[in-house]
């Protein structure tokens, strides 16, 4: 495997697309499937950082190749940080984002404080050492879905400085604000120095 190849410990094609759009020509990002790995890595921990580590370390133990894992959570102020680490499984283990959004909006029904933030942590396993990179974007949860792009909670989250939800943006515009982009930029800066 070429030294500029990184395995991304995910099966989520949306996340792959977002990170590939940022890393571009710096590194060749391959998915678990493309690396010949057929598994869904568990997310058993109660922090975003620990789940990101679980993913990268699991794949590193299997392959001994440079790789990274990522975990993202939506943290809503009025809900004491929920859904947070449970963002993908907020409404149940089937990872149904429509049900997750319904649960979130129901919990926020009548709540004035709609402040929230997305937080991404990337765990990179590089030459057997782990490095962590974090990105956050503050914003607010709106009352109903808007837009058809993106995934997850994108249709109900407006980042600070914008009047559009992530789901109303093309990927290039989303990358101007994105938590995942901020974490990935830090990852790229690190890799450029290697």
C-alpha atoms as one frame of an Amber mdcrd trajectory, in Angstrom:
protein
   0.000   0.000   0.000   1.390   3.404  -0.971   2.575   5.633   1.856   0.104
   8.335   0.826  -2.860   6.001   1.224  -5.042   6.288   4.309  -7.800   3.884
   5.277 -10.864   5.733   6.534 -12.493   3.539   9.174 -16.086   4.106   8.079
 -18.889   2.696   5.951 -20.598   6.105   5.704 -20.270   7.265   2.076 -21.420
  10.811   2.963 -18.497  11.227   5.357 -16.101   9.749   2.790 -17.316  12.218
   0.167 -16.916  15.191   2.524 -13.410  14.252   3.635 -12.262  13.347   0.105
 -13.473  16.767  -1.082 -11.137  18.418   1.442  -8.103  16.123   1.329  -8.274
  15.926  -2.457  -4.849  15.400  -3.939  -2.911  15.159  -0.678  -3.835  11.596
   0.142  -5.668   8.694  -1.389  -8.549   7.932   0.994  -9.878   4.403   0.819
 -12.957   3.111   2.602 -13.193  -0.060   4.651 -14.936  -1.751   1.725 -12.187
  -0.668  -0.694  -9.603  -2.015   1.763 -11.426  -5.360   1.748 -12.687  -4.980
   5.320 -16.299  -5.968   5.907 -17.216  -4.875   9.398 -19.238  -2.329  11.315
 -16.976  -1.003  14.074 -18.818  -0.616  17.396 -19.163   2.773  19.094 -19.430
   1.628  22.713 -17.916   4.628  24.479 -19.501   7.658  26.116 -17.299  10.268
  24.411 -16.865  11.224  20.770 -13.066  11.069  21.181 -13.115   7.495  22.498
 -15.371   6.293  19.685 -13.097   7.875  17.072 -10.139   6.112  18.730 -11.992
   2.798  18.762 -12.433   2.980  14.994  -8.856   3.892  14.086  -7.264   1.479
  16.559  -9.496  -1.406  15.445  -8.466  -0.951  11.818  -4.816  -0.371  12.693
  -4.711  -3.649  14.643  -6.213  -5.442  11.630  -4.075  -3.875   8.897  -1.016
  -2.162  10.440  -1.647   0.563   7.855  -1.943   4.292   8.453  -5.634   4.963
   9.009  -8.093   7.254  10.712 -11.483   7.068  12.349 -13.962   9.852  12.888
 -16.896  10.399  15.176 -19.288  13.308  15.121 -21.994  14.399  17.504 -24.638
  17.086  17.607 -24.677  18.736  21.038 -27.810  20.730  21.909 -27.444  23.175
  24.779 -31.021  22.962  26.095 -30.802  19.140  26.139 -27.586  19.056  28.212
 -25.519  18.072  25.184 -27.880  15.484  23.716 -27.846  13.667  21.382 -24.047
  13.969  21.531 -22.250  10.647  21.368 -25.597   8.945  20.624 -26.316  11.161
  17.586 -26.515   8.324  15.029 -28.610   6.107  17.318 -30.663   8.774  19.072
 -33.999   7.152  18.221 -32.706   3.564  18.220 -29.965   1.250  17.016 -31.177
   1.228  13.415 -29.541   4.656  12.780 -32.678   6.148  11.226 -31.977   9.859
  10.831 -35.563  10.795  10.063 -36.591   9.248  13.389 -33.601  10.919  15.085
 -34.647  14.344  13.786 -38.265  13.725  14.837 -37.116  12.861  18.364 -34.881
  15.952  18.514 -37.598  18.318  17.302 -40.130  16.803  19.701 -37.761  17.272
  22.636 -37.194  20.900  21.604 -40.893  21.618  21.125 -41.620  24.881  22.964
 -37.953  25.387  23.919 -36.659  28.862  23.104 -32.932  28.131  23.391 -32.073
  26.382  20.104 -28.274  26.736  20.434 -26.304  23.693  19.339 -22.954  22.678
  17.971 -21.570  19.917  15.813 -18.328  18.384  17.046 -16.071  16.108  15.022
 -13.037  14.260  16.336 -10.633  12.511  13.968  -8.317   9.872  15.412  -5.326
   9.229  13.173  -3.135   6.167  13.620   0.127   7.187  11.989   3.156   4.888
  12.224   1.609   3.229  15.290   1.019   6.541  17.141  -2.403   8.115  17.697
  -3.107  11.802  16.986  -6.446  13.551  17.628  -7.915  16.487  15.671 -11.125
  18.288  16.646 -13.459  20.621  14.784 -16.639  22.334  16.013 -19.244  24.665
  14.549 -21.805  26.482  16.642 -25.273  27.161  15.307 -28.924  26.546  16.022
 -31.664  23.974  15.510 -34.626  25.201  13.475 -38.231  24.075  13.900 -38.657
  22.085  10.681 -36.519  20.447   8.020 -35.139  22.555   5.171 -33.094  21.351
   2.210 -32.336  18.028   0.555 -28.537  17.862   0.586 -26.266  16.436   3.227
 -27.228  13.781   5.752 -27.903  13.258   9.434 -29.170  16.400  11.162 -28.116
  18.731   8.315 -31.707  19.697   7.443 -32.386  21.215  10.892 -29.003  22.821
  11.671 -28.060  26.372  10.637 -24.387  27.172  11.283 -23.500  30.527  12.807
 -22.918  33.153  10.119 -25.370  31.601   7.660 -29.109  31.750   7.048 -29.195
  28.300   5.425 -29.222  24.810   6.871 -26.380  22.497   5.928 -28.926  20.585
   3.821 -29.611  23.722   1.743 -25.920  24.069   0.851 -23.825  22.481  -1.837
 -20.819  20.630  -0.426 -18.379  23.436  -1.269 -20.473  25.912   0.739 -20.937
  23.489   3.625 -17.157  23.082   3.751 -16.825  26.810   4.546 -18.488  26.133
   7.922 -18.210  22.415   8.503 -16.968  20.890  11.752 -15.700  17.925   9.733
 -13.797  20.298   7.438 -12.153  22.018  10.420 -10.975  18.715  11.875  -9.824
  17.527   8.443  -7.837  20.734   7.855  -5.924  20.034  11.086  -5.338  16.459
   9.917  -3.962  17.713   6.570  -1.643  20.193   8.291  -0.233  17.371  10.392
   0.202  15.052   7.398   1.966  17.736   5.354   4.648  17.934   8.045   5.343
  14.192   7.995
